[in-house]
Amino acid sequence: MRFSDYIFIAFRNIRRQKLRSALTIFAVVIGATSVAIMLTVVFSVKTFITNQFEQNGTFQQVAVAPQTDITWNDRGGGQCSDCTILTDALVAKMQTRPNVVGVARQVQLWQFEALLYGNQKLRIQQLVAYDTNGVIVDHLLAGRDLASTDKAGVVTVSSDYADKLGFKGNYQGIIGKQIQLYTSQYYNGVGSDPLKAYQDQQAWFAAHPGASGQDYHPAPVSIPATIVGVTDASLMSNYTVRVPLDWARGMYEDQNYQITPAAQQAANAACQGKPGPCNVQPQPSLVVTDELAKNGYTSLIVKADKASDAVAVAADLRHTFKVGAADAQTEIKQQLAIFNVLGYVLGGIGGIALVVAAVGVVNTMIMSILERTREIGVMRAVGARRATISRLFTFEAALLGFWGGVFGVAVGYVLTLVGNPILNKQLQSNNIGSTDILTMPWWLVAGVVALTTIIGILAGLYPARRAAHLNPVDALHYE
């Protein structure tokens, strides 16, 4: 019997009992749709996140920090007495390493506590300064990014800050607004008045004789800044204020008026040889310490020439410079592995529906055997082999699974068409430019149809074997 004959007879037998066949196929459709739509959602979200990181070059980046136990999300921080200091000289050496195309210096500024706008005061979770050399590319939702020409007085804020300040859905409206960066009490970098701070301290101690230094709390400093851009907070950079690196250098300066040893010696020399009490007081002078040059940068972002070289670049930097190095690609993909687990779980749930559908296929085929017992007897009597009978029923069960898979992925595809406009509105409301992120890949379509067809074949094996082993004489006498 030709292959086309098996298909023709299987179609004819399915059409004999249209309602029962339709209900059986419908059960398979439910399972196929569940698997298709669940895996489509998981695949689409994972692809969307991956594409976002690929577009801004994150997969080419390697985070470098003095501490050797860093990860991409935790890049160290704090003092480390025996760690490698991230200096400009070290940056210059890193730029000459194989497959390295750029290095951006980063500084975390811990001297700032709050952001003030109008009567609103928000806690600053991250205030970061970095090189604007193209290594770090922020996803802008409004305005512009920091430029190499920016020196001081300008910032970008992440969209979650803009939301809390009342500009959700209107990020362009916050561009050009002035905010205040509120410092900690002991801030004495750029924007502070070290002379006034010294005079206030002396006046306080004069009014509080016997008080210790721990009792004195200088007033915080409020530094004005203009917002020039709003960055996307969805890509692992939530609640972040960014400032130019040149401005950050001044913020890291330690400016203090002190009575230096030279001033004390000059005062003592002026008093020598004079009778009675000496009223010559040493004069304080401004002492500026560049803490950034002393302690180095908080971290560096090294850009590899392509994403596939990032792991090798990280290993090279760790070995050559004895620093901590973590490539973004490895860690982000490890985090995205949760979607693989989620896919297995959701696919398993849909698989349960397919198992139930397989039971329906078995039941349908057994009922078909009972109804066609005499027909089977006649076929056997005229010379049909057991293998032929078995293939007929196996093909019939396979067709039930095949059409269930085809209709299932068709329903799933329609659901993605319905779901995309809804998701597009949500993305637009969060100022995300991507659209139609729900996509059903070809391998999923082929896989679901193949799976349901295989399930149909497996479900039809027992009924097919049962039909093939019917006694022809008994089958002919079956009523």
Contacts in CASP RR format, 6 or more apart in sequence:
PFRMAT RR
TARGET T0000
AUTHOR 0000-0000-0000
METHOD contacts of the structure
MODEL  1
MRFSDYIFIAFRNIRRQKLRSALTIFAVVIGATSVAIMLTVVFSVKTFIT
NQFEQNGTFQQVAVAPQTDITWNDRGGGQCSDCTILTDALVAKMQTRPNV
VGVARQVQLWQFEALLYGNQKLRIQQLVAYDTNGVIVDHLLAGRDLASTD
KAGVVTVSSDYADKLGFKGNYQGIIGKQIQLYTSQYYNGVGSDPLKAYQD
QQAWFAAHPGASGQDYHPAPVSIPATIVGVTDASLMSNYTVRVPLDWARG
MYEDQNYQITPAAQQAANAACQGKPGPCNVQPQPSLVVTDELAKNGYTSL
IVKADKASDAVAVAADLRHTFKVGAADAQTEIKQQLAIFNVLGYVLGGIG
GIALVVAAVGVVNTMIMSILERTREIGVMRAVGARRATISRLFTFEAALL
GFWGGVFGVAVGYVLTLVGNPILNKQLQSNNIGSTDILTMPWWLVAGVVA
LTTIIGILAGLYPARRAAHLNPVDALHYE
1 388 0 8 1.000
1 391 0 8 1.000
6 391 0 8 1.000
6 392 0 8 1.000
6 395 0 8 1.000
7 395 0 8 1.000
7 399 0 8 1.000
9 392 0 8 1.000
9 395 0 8 1.000
10 392 0 8 1.000
10 395 0 8 1.000
10 396 0 8 1.000
10 398 0 8 1.000
10 399 0 8 1.000
11 399 0 8 1.000
13 368 0 8 1.000
13 372 0 8 1.000
13 392 0 8 1.000
13 396 0 8 1.000
14 21 0 8 1.000
14 396 0 8 1.000
14 399 0 8 1.000
14 400 0 8 1.000
15 21 0 8 1.000
17 364 0 8 1.000
17 367 0 8 1.000
17 368 0 8 1.000
17 371 0 8 1.000
20 364 0 8 1.000
20 367 0 8 1.000
21 364 0 8 1.000
21 400 0 8 1.000
24 357 0 8 1.000
24 360 0 8 1.000
24 361 0 8 1.000
24 363 0 8 1.000
24 364 0 8 1.000
24 400 0 8 1.000
25 400 0 8 1.000
25 401 0 8 1.000
25 403 0 8 1.000
25 404 0 8 1.000
25 407 0 8 1.000
26 404 0 8 1.000
27 353 0 8 1.000
27 356 0 8 1.000
27 357 0 8 1.000
27 360 0 8 1.000
28 354 0 8 1.000
28 357 0 8 1.000
28 361 0 8 1.000
28 400 0 8 1.000
28 401 0 8 1.000
28 403 0 8 1.000
28 404 0 8 1.000
28 405 0 8 1.000
28 408 0 8 1.000
28 452 0 8 1.000
28 455 0 8 1.000
28 456 0 8 1.000
29 404 0 8 1.000
29 405 0 8 1.000
29 407 0 8 1.000
29 408 0 8 1.000
29 411 0 8 1.000
30 353 0 8 1.000
30 357 0 8 1.000
31 350 0 8 1.000
31 351 0 8 1.000
31 353 0 8 1.000
31 354 0 8 1.000
31 357 0 8 1.000
31 408 0 8 1.000
31 452 0 8 1.000
32 354 0 8 1.000
32 404 0 8 1.000
32 405 0 8 1.000
32 407 0 8 1.000
32 408 0 8 1.000
32 409 0 8 1.000
32 448 0 8 1.000
32 449 0 8 1.000
32 451 0 8 1.000
32 452 0 8 1.000
33 408 0 8 1.000
33 409 0 8 1.000
33 411 0 8 1.000
33 412 0 8 1.000
33 415 0 8 1.000
34 347 0 8 1.000
34 349 0 8 1.000
34 350 0 8 1.000
34 351 0 8 1.000
34 353 0 8 1.000
35 347 0 8 1.000
35 348 0 8 1.000
35 350 0 8 1.000
35 351 0 8 1.000
35 353 0 8 1.000
35 354 0 8 1.000
35 448 0 8 1.000
35 451 0 8 1.000
36 408 0 8 1.000
36 409 0 8 1.000
36 411 0 8 1.000
36 412 0 8 1.000
36 413 0 8 1.000
36 440 0 8 1.000
36 444 0 8 1.000
36 445 0 8 1.000
36 448 0 8 1.000
37 412 0 8 1.000
37 415 0 8 1.000
37 416 0 8 1.000
38 343 0 8 1.000
38 346 0 8 1.000
38 347 0 8 1.000
38 349 0 8 1.000
38 350 0 8 1.000
39 343 0 8 1.000
39 346 0 8 1.000
39 347 0 8 1.000
39 444 0 8 1.000
40 412 0 8 1.000
40 416 0 8 1.000
40 438 0 8 1.000
40 439 0 8 1.000
40 440 0 8 1.000
40 441 0 8 1.000
40 444 0 8 1.000
41 346 0 8 1.000
41 438 0 8 1.000
42 339 0 8 1.000
42 342 0 8 1.000
42 343 0 8 1.000
42 346 0 8 1.000
43 439 0 8 1.000
43 441 0 8 1.000
43 444 0 8 1.000
44 437 0 8 1.000
44 438 0 8 1.000
44 439 0 8 1.000
45 339 0 8 1.000
45 437 0 8 1.000
46 336 0 8 1.000
46 339 0 8 1.000
47 437 0 8 1.000
47 439 0 8 1.000
48 434 0 8 1.000
48 437 0 8 1.000
49 336 0 8 1.000
50 332 0 8 1.000
50 336 0 8 1.000
51 434 0 8 1.000
52 139 0 8 1.000
52 234 0 8 1.000
52 235 0 8 1.000
52 434 0 8 1.000
53 59 0 8 1.000
53 235 0 8 1.000
53 328 0 8 1.000
53 332 0 8 1.000
54 307 0 8 1.000
56 137 0 8 1.000
56 138 0 8 1.000
56 139 0 8 1.000
56 235 0 8 1.000
57 137 0 8 1.000
57 303 0 8 1.000
57 307 0 8 1.000
58 235 0 8 1.000
58 328 0 8 1.000
58 329 0 8 1.000
58 332 0 8 1.000
59 307 0 8 1.000
59 310 0 8 1.000
59 328 0 8 1.000
59 329 0 8 1.000
59 332 0 8 1.000
60 303 0 8 1.000
60 304 0 8 1.000
60 305 0 8 1.000
60 306 0 8 1.000
60 307 0 8 1.000
60 309 0 8 1.000
60 310 0 8 1.000
60 328 0 8 1.000
60 329 0 8 1.000
61 135 0 8 1.000
61 136 0 8 1.000
61 301 0 8 1.000
61 302 0 8 1.000
61 303 0 8 1.000
61 304 0 8 1.000
61 310 0 8 1.000
61 327 0 8 1.000
61 328 0 8 1.000
62 301 0 8 1.000
62 302 0 8 1.000
62 303 0 8 1.000
62 304 0 8 1.000
62 310 0 8 1.000
62 313 0 8 1.000
62 314 0 8 1.000
62 317 0 8 1.000
62 325 0 8 1.000
62 326 0 8 1.000
62 327 0 8 1.000
62 328 0 8 1.000
63 70 0 8 1.000
63 72 0 8 1.000
63 75 0 8 1.000
63 299 0 8 1.000
63 300 0 8 1.000
63 301 0 8 1.000
63 302 0 8 1.000
63 325 0 8 1.000
63 326 0 8 1.000
63 327 0 8 1.000
63 328 0 8 1.000
64 86 0 8 1.000
64 94 0 8 1.000
64 299 0 8 1.000
64 300 0 8 1.000
64 301 0 8 1.000
64 302 0 8 1.000
64 317 0 8 1.000
64 321 0 8 1.000
64 323 0 8 1.000
64 324 0 8 1.000
64 325 0 8 1.000
65 75 0 8 1.000
65 76 0 8 1.000
65 77 0 8 1.000
65 86 0 8 1.000
65 298 0 8 1.000
65 299 0 8 1.000
65 300 0 8 1.000
65 323 0 8 1.000
65 324 0 8 1.000
66 76 0 8 1.000
66 77 0 8 1.000
66 80 0 8 1.000
66 83 0 8 1.000
66 84 0 8 1.000
66 85 0 8 1.000
66 86 0 8 1.000
66 323 0 8 1.000
66 324 0 8 1.000
67 76 0 8 1.000
67 77 0 8 1.000
67 80 0 8 1.000
67 83 0 8 1.000
67 324 0 8 1.000
68 83 0 8 1.000
68 318 0 8 1.000
68 322 0 8 1.000
68 323 0 8 1.000
68 324 0 8 1.000
69 324 0 8 1.000
70 76 0 8 1.000
70 324 0 8 1.000
70 325 0 8 1.000
70 326 0 8 1.000
71 326 0 8 1.000
71 331 0 8 1.000
72 326 0 8 1.000
72 327 0 8 1.000
72 328 0 8 1.000
72 330 0 8 1.000
72 331 0 8 1.000
72 332 0 8 1.000
73 236 0 8 1.000
73 331 0 8 1.000
75 298 0 8 1.000
75 299 0 8 1.000
75 326 0 8 1.000
76 298 0 8 1.000
76 299 0 8 1.000
77 108 0 8 1.000
77 298 0 8 1.000
79 295 0 8 1.000
83 323 0 8 1.000
84 90 0 8 1.000
84 321 0 8 1.000
84 322 0 8 1.000
84 323 0 8 1.000
85 295 0 8 1.000
85 296 0 8 1.000
86 105 0 8 1.000
86 296 0 8 1.000
86 297 0 8 1.000
86 298 0 8 1.000
86 299 0 8 1.000
86 300 0 8 1.000
86 323 0 8 1.000
87 293 0 8 1.000
87 296 0 8 1.000
87 297 0 8 1.000
88 105 0 8 1.000
90 321 0 8 1.000
91 103 0 8 1.000
91 105 0 8 1.000
91 297 0 8 1.000
91 300 0 8 1.000
93 321 0 8 1.000
94 100 0 8 1.000
94 103 0 8 1.000
94 300 0 8 1.000
94 302 0 8 1.000
94 317 0 8 1.000
94 321 0 8 1.000
95 102 0 8 1.000
95 103 0 8 1.000
97 313 0 8 1.000
97 316 0 8 1.000
97 317 0 8 1.000
97 320 0 8 1.000
98 313 0 8 1.000
98 316 0 8 1.000
99 304 0 8 1.000
99 305 0 8 1.000
99 306 0 8 1.000
99 309 0 8 1.000
99 312 0 8 1.000
99 313 0 8 1.000
100 302 0 8 1.000
100 303 0 8 1.000
100 304 0 8 1.000
100 305 0 8 1.000
100 313 0 8 1.000
101 303 0 8 1.000
101 304 0 8 1.000
101 305 0 8 1.000
102 133 0 8 1.000
102 135 0 8 1.000
102 302 0 8 1.000
102 303 0 8 1.000
103 131 0 8 1.000
103 135 0 8 1.000
103 300 0 8 1.000
103 301 0 8 1.000
103 302 0 8 1.000
103 303 0 8 1.000
104 130 0 8 1.000
104 131 0 8 1.000
104 133 0 8 1.000
104 134 0 8 1.000
104 135 0 8 1.000
104 136 0 8 1.000
104 300 0 8 1.000
104 301 0 8 1.000
104 303 0 8 1.000
105 130 0 8 1.000
105 131 0 8 1.000
105 245 0 8 1.000
105 297 0 8 1.000
105 300 0 8 1.000
106 128 0 8 1.000
106 129 0 8 1.000
106 130 0 8 1.000
106 131 0 8 1.000
106 136 0 8 1.000
106 297 0 8 1.000
106 298 0 8 1.000
106 299 0 8 1.000
106 300 0 8 1.000
106 301 0 8 1.000
107 128 0 8 1.000
107 129 0 8 1.000
107 130 0 8 1.000
107 245 0 8 1.000
107 248 0 8 1.000
107 252 0 8 1.000
107 292 0 8 1.000
107 297 0 8 1.000
107 298 0 8 1.000
108 126 0 8 1.000
108 127 0 8 1.000
108 128 0 8 1.000
108 298 0 8 1.000
108 299 0 8 1.000
109 127 0 8 1.000
109 128 0 8 1.000
109 129 0 8 1.000
109 243 0 8 1.000
109 248 0 8 1.000
109 251 0 8 1.000
109 252 0 8 1.000
110 127 0 8 1.000
110 184 0 8 1.000
111 183 0 8 1.000
111 184 0 8 1.000
111 187 0 8 1.000
111 189 0 8 1.000
111 251 0 8 1.000
112 124 0 8 1.000
112 127 0 8 1.000
112 181 0 8 1.000
112 182 0 8 1.000
112 183 0 8 1.000
112 184 0 8 1.000
112 187 0 8 1.000
112 241 0 8 1.000
113 123 0 8 1.000
113 124 0 8 1.000
113 182 0 8 1.000
113 183 0 8 1.000
113 184 0 8 1.000
113 220 0 8 1.000
114 121 0 8 1.000
114 122 0 8 1.000
114 123 0 8 1.000
114 124 0 8 1.000
114 181 0 8 1.000
114 182 0 8 1.000
115 121 0 8 1.000
115 122 0 8 1.000
115 123 0 8 1.000
115 124 0 8 1.000
115 157 0 8 1.000
115 161 0 8 1.000
115 179 0 8 1.000
115 180 0 8 1.000
115 181 0 8 1.000
115 182 0 8 1.000
115 241 0 8 1.000
116 122 0 8 1.000
116 179 0 8 1.000
116 180 0 8 1.000
116 181 0 8 1.000
116 182 0 8 1.000
116 222 0 8 1.000
117 165 0 8 1.000
117 177 0 8 1.000
117 179 0 8 1.000
117 180 0 8 1.000
120 164 0 8 1.000
120 165 0 8 1.000
121 182 0 8 1.000
122 161 0 8 1.000
122 164 0 8 1.000
122 165 0 8 1.000
124 181 0 8 1.000
124 182 0 8 1.000
124 239 0 8 1.000
124 241 0 8 1.000
125 238 0 8 1.000
125 239 0 8 1.000
125 240 0 8 1.000
126 237 0 8 1.000
126 239 0 8 1.000
126 240 0 8 1.000
126 241 0 8 1.000
127 181 0 8 1.000
127 240 0 8 1.000
127 241 0 8 1.000
127 242 0 8 1.000
127 243 0 8 1.000
128 240 0 8 1.000
128 241 0 8 1.000
128 242 0 8 1.000
128 243 0 8 1.000
129 242 0 8 1.000
129 243 0 8 1.000
129 244 0 8 1.000
129 245 0 8 1.000
129 247 0 8 1.000
129 248 0 8 1.000
129 251 0 8 1.000
130 136 0 8 1.000
130 242 0 8 1.000
130 245 0 8 1.000
130 301 0 8 1.000
131 245 0 8 1.000
132 145 0 8 1.000
132 146 0 8 1.000
132 147 0 8 1.000
132 148 0 8 1.000
132 150 0 8 1.000
132 244 0 8 1.000
132 245 0 8 1.000
133 148 0 8 1.000
135 301 0 8 1.000
135 302 0 8 1.000
135 303 0 8 1.000
136 301 0 8 1.000
137 145 0 8 1.000
138 145 0 8 1.000
138 156 0 8 1.000
138 231 0 8 1.000
138 232 0 8 1.000
138 237 0 8 1.000
138 242 0 8 1.000
139 231 0 8 1.000
139 232 0 8 1.000
139 235 0 8 1.000
140 156 0 8 1.000
140 229 0 8 1.000
140 230 0 8 1.000
140 231 0 8 1.000
140 232 0 8 1.000
141 159 0 8 1.000
141 171 0 8 1.000
141 230 0 8 1.000
141 231 0 8 1.000
141 232 0 8 1.000
141 431 0 8 1.000
142 162 0 8 1.000
142 171 0 8 1.000
142 172 0 8 1.000
142 173 0 8 1.000
142 174 0 8 1.000
142 175 0 8 1.000
142 229 0 8 1.000
142 230 0 8 1.000
142 431 0 8 1.000
143 171 0 8 1.000
143 172 0 8 1.000
143 175 0 8 1.000
143 228 0 8 1.000
143 229 0 8 1.000
143 230 0 8 1.000
144 228 0 8 1.000
144 229 0 8 1.000
145 156 0 8 1.000
145 229 0 8 1.000
145 231 0 8 1.000
146 154 0 8 1.000
146 156 0 8 1.000
146 228 0 8 1.000
146 242 0 8 1.000
146 243 0 8 1.000
146 244 0 8 1.000
150 228 0 8 1.000
150 244 0 8 1.000
150 246 0 8 1.000
150 247 0 8 1.000
151 244 0 8 1.000
151 246 0 8 1.000
151 247 0 8 1.000
152 190 0 8 1.000
152 244 0 8 1.000
152 246 0 8 1.000
152 247 0 8 1.000
153 223 0 8 1.000
153 224 0 8 1.000
153 225 0 8 1.000
153 226 0 8 1.000
153 243 0 8 1.000
153 244 0 8 1.000
153 247 0 8 1.000
154 225 0 8 1.000
154 226 0 8 1.000
154 227 0 8 1.000
154 228 0 8 1.000
154 243 0 8 1.000
154 244 0 8 1.000
155 179 0 8 1.000
155 181 0 8 1.000
155 225 0 8 1.000
155 226 0 8 1.000
155 227 0 8 1.000
155 228 0 8 1.000
155 241 0 8 1.000
155 242 0 8 1.000
155 243 0 8 1.000
156 227 0 8 1.000
156 228 0 8 1.000
156 229 0 8 1.000
156 230 0 8 1.000
156 231 0 8 1.000
156 241 0 8 1.000
156 242 0 8 1.000
157 174 0 8 1.000
157 179 0 8 1.000
157 227 0 8 1.000
157 229 0 8 1.000
157 230 0 8 1.000
157 231 0 8 1.000
157 240 0 8 1.000
157 241 0 8 1.000
157 242 0 8 1.000
158 230 0 8 1.000
158 231 0 8 1.000
158 232 0 8 1.000
158 233 0 8 1.000
158 237 0 8 1.000
158 238 0 8 1.000
158 239 0 8 1.000
158 240 0 8 1.000
158 241 0 8 1.000
159 171 0 8 1.000
159 230 0 8 1.000
159 231 0 8 1.000
159 232 0 8 1.000
159 233 0 8 1.000
159 234 0 8 1.000
159 430 0 8 1.000
159 431 0 8 1.000
160 233 0 8 1.000
160 238 0 8 1.000
160 239 0 8 1.000
161 233 0 8 1.000
161 239 0 8 1.000
161 241 0 8 1.000
162 168 0 8 1.000
162 171 0 8 1.000
162 174 0 8 1.000
162 230 0 8 1.000
165 174 0 8 1.000
167 173 0 8 1.000
167 174 0 8 1.000
167 230 0 8 1.000
169 429 0 8 1.000
169 431 0 8 1.000
171 230 0 8 1.000
171 431 0 8 1.000
174 227 0 8 1.000
174 230 0 8 1.000
175 227 0 8 1.000
175 228 0 8 1.000
175 229 0 8 1.000
175 230 0 8 1.000
176 226 0 8 1.000
176 227 0 8 1.000
176 228 0 8 1.000
177 226 0 8 1.000
177 227 0 8 1.000
178 224 0 8 1.000
178 225 0 8 1.000
178 226 0 8 1.000
178 227 0 8 1.000
179 224 0 8 1.000
179 225 0 8 1.000
179 226 0 8 1.000
179 227 0 8 1.000
180 222 0 8 1.000
180 223 0 8 1.000
180 224 0 8 1.000
180 225 0 8 1.000
181 222 0 8 1.000
181 223 0 8 1.000
181 224 0 8 1.000
181 225 0 8 1.000
181 241 0 8 1.000
182 220 0 8 1.000
182 221 0 8 1.000
182 222 0 8 1.000
183 192 0 8 1.000
183 220 0 8 1.000
183 221 0 8 1.000
183 222 0 8 1.000
183 223 0 8 1.000
184 220 0 8 1.000
185 217 0 8 1.000
185 218 0 8 1.000
185 219 0 8 1.000
185 220 0 8 1.000
186 218 0 8 1.000
187 220 0 8 1.000
187 221 0 8 1.000
188 194 0 8 1.000
188 197 0 8 1.000
188 253 0 8 1.000
188 254 0 8 1.000
188 255 0 8 1.000
188 256 0 8 1.000
189 250 0 8 1.000
189 251 0 8 1.000
189 252 0 8 1.000
189 253 0 8 1.000
189 254 0 8 1.000
189 255 0 8 1.000
190 223 0 8 1.000
190 247 0 8 1.000
190 250 0 8 1.000
190 251 0 8 1.000
190 253 0 8 1.000
191 221 0 8 1.000
191 223 0 8 1.000
192 221 0 8 1.000
192 255 0 8 1.000
194 255 0 8 1.000
194 256 0 8 1.000
194 257 0 8 1.000
194 286 0 8 1.000
195 257 0 8 1.000
195 286 0 8 1.000
197 218 0 8 1.000
197 257 0 8 1.000
198 256 0 8 1.000
198 257 0 8 1.000
198 284 0 8 1.000
200 218 0 8 1.000
200 219 0 8 1.000
201 216 0 8 1.000
201 218 0 8 1.000
204 211 0 8 1.000
204 216 0 8 1.000
205 211 0 8 1.000
205 216 0 8 1.000
208 215 0 8 1.000
225 243 0 8 1.000
231 237 0 8 1.000
231 240 0 8 1.000
231 242 0 8 1.000
232 431 0 8 1.000
232 432 0 8 1.000
233 239 0 8 1.000
233 240 0 8 1.000
234 430 0 8 1.000
234 432 0 8 1.000
243 251 0 8 1.000
248 292 0 8 1.000
249 290 0 8 1.000
249 292 0 8 1.000
250 292 0 8 1.000
252 290 0 8 1.000
252 291 0 8 1.000
252 292 0 8 1.000
253 288 0 8 1.000
253 289 0 8 1.000
253 290 0 8 1.000
253 291 0 8 1.000
253 292 0 8 1.000
254 288 0 8 1.000
254 289 0 8 1.000
254 291 0 8 1.000
255 286 0 8 1.000
255 287 0 8 1.000
255 288 0 8 1.000
256 286 0 8 1.000
256 287 0 8 1.000
257 284 0 8 1.000
257 285 0 8 1.000
257 286 0 8 1.000
257 287 0 8 1.000
258 284 0 8 1.000
258 285 0 8 1.000
258 287 0 8 1.000
259 282 0 8 1.000
259 283 0 8 1.000
259 284 0 8 1.000
259 285 0 8 1.000
260 284 0 8 1.000
260 285 0 8 1.000
260 287 0 8 1.000
263 282 0 8 1.000
263 283 0 8 1.000
263 284 0 8 1.000
263 285 0 8 1.000
264 282 0 8 1.000
266 282 0 8 1.000
267 278 0 8 1.000
267 280 0 8 1.000
267 281 0 8 1.000
267 282 0 8 1.000
267 283 0 8 1.000
270 278 0 8 1.000
270 280 0 8 1.000
271 278 0 8 1.000
271 280 0 8 1.000
302 313 0 8 1.000
302 317 0 8 1.000
302 325 0 8 1.000
304 310 0 8 1.000
304 312 0 8 1.000
304 313 0 8 1.000
304 327 0 8 1.000
307 329 0 8 1.000
310 327 0 8 1.000
310 328 0 8 1.000
310 329 0 8 1.000
310 330 0 8 1.000
311 327 0 8 1.000
311 329 0 8 1.000
311 330 0 8 1.000
313 325 0 8 1.000
313 327 0 8 1.000
314 325 0 8 1.000
314 326 0 8 1.000
314 327 0 8 1.000
315 325 0 8 1.000
317 323 0 8 1.000
317 324 0 8 1.000
317 325 0 8 1.000
318 324 0 8 1.000
318 325 0 8 1.000
354 451 0 8 1.000
354 452 0 8 1.000
354 455 0 8 1.000
357 401 0 8 1.000
357 452 0 8 1.000
357 455 0 8 1.000
358 455 0 8 1.000
358 456 0 8 1.000
358 458 0 8 1.000
358 459 0 8 1.000
359 459 0 8 1.000
360 459 0 8 1.000
361 397 0 8 1.000
361 400 0 8 1.000
361 401 0 8 1.000
361 455 0 8 1.000
361 456 0 8 1.000
361 459 0 8 1.000
361 460 0 8 1.000
362 459 0 8 1.000
362 460 0 8 1.000
362 462 0 8 1.000
362 463 0 8 1.000
364 400 0 8 1.000
365 393 0 8 1.000
365 396 0 8 1.000
365 397 0 8 1.000
365 459 0 8 1.000
365 460 0 8 1.000
365 463 0 8 1.000
365 464 0 8 1.000
366 463 0 8 1.000
366 466 0 8 1.000
368 393 0 8 1.000
368 396 0 8 1.000
368 463 0 8 1.000
369 376 0 8 1.000
369 393 0 8 1.000
369 463 0 8 1.000
369 466 0 8 1.000
369 467 0 8 1.000
369 470 0 8 1.000
373 470 0 8 1.000
373 475 0 8 1.000
373 478 0 8 1.000
374 475 0 8 1.000
374 476 0 8 1.000
374 478 0 8 1.000
376 389 0 8 1.000
376 467 0 8 1.000
376 470 0 8 1.000
376 475 0 8 1.000
377 470 0 8 1.000
377 472 0 8 1.000
377 475 0 8 1.000
377 476 0 8 1.000
378 476 0 8 1.000
379 388 0 8 1.000
379 389 0 8 1.000
380 386 0 8 1.000
380 389 0 8 1.000
380 470 0 8 1.000
380 472 0 8 1.000
380 475 0 8 1.000
381 472 0 8 1.000
381 476 0 8 1.000
386 468 0 8 1.000
386 469 0 8 1.000
387 468 0 8 1.000
389 464 0 8 1.000
389 467 0 8 1.000
389 468 0 8 1.000
389 470 0 8 1.000
390 464 0 8 1.000
390 465 0 8 1.000
390 467 0 8 1.000
390 468 0 8 1.000
391 464 0 8 1.000
392 464 0 8 1.000
392 467 0 8 1.000
393 460 0 8 1.000
393 463 0 8 1.000
393 464 0 8 1.000
393 467 0 8 1.000
393 468 0 8 1.000
394 457 0 8 1.000
394 460 0 8 1.000
394 461 0 8 1.000
394 464 0 8 1.000
396 460 0 8 1.000
397 456 0 8 1.000
397 457 0 8 1.000
397 459 0 8 1.000
397 460 0 8 1.000
397 463 0 8 1.000
397 464 0 8 1.000
398 453 0 8 1.000
398 456 0 8 1.000
398 457 0 8 1.000
398 460 0 8 1.000
400 456 0 8 1.000
401 452 0 8 1.000
401 453 0 8 1.000
401 455 0 8 1.000
401 456 0 8 1.000
402 449 0 8 1.000
402 452 0 8 1.000
402 453 0 8 1.000
402 456 0 8 1.000
404 452 0 8 1.000
405 448 0 8 1.000
405 449 0 8 1.000
405 451 0 8 1.000
405 452 0 8 1.000
405 453 0 8 1.000
406 449 0 8 1.000
408 448 0 8 1.000
409 440 0 8 1.000
409 444 0 8 1.000
409 445 0 8 1.000
409 448 0 8 1.000
409 449 0 8 1.000
412 440 0 8 1.000
413 440 0 8 1.000
413 445 0 8 1.000
416 438 0 8 1.000
416 439 0 8 1.000
416 440 0 8 1.000
419 438 0 8 1.000
420 435 0 8 1.000
420 436 0 8 1.000
420 437 0 8 1.000
420 438 0 8 1.000
423 437 0 8 1.000
423 438 0 8 1.000
424 435 0 8 1.000
424 436 0 8 1.000
427 433 0 8 1.000
427 434 0 8 1.000
427 435 0 8 1.000
427 437 0 8 1.000
END
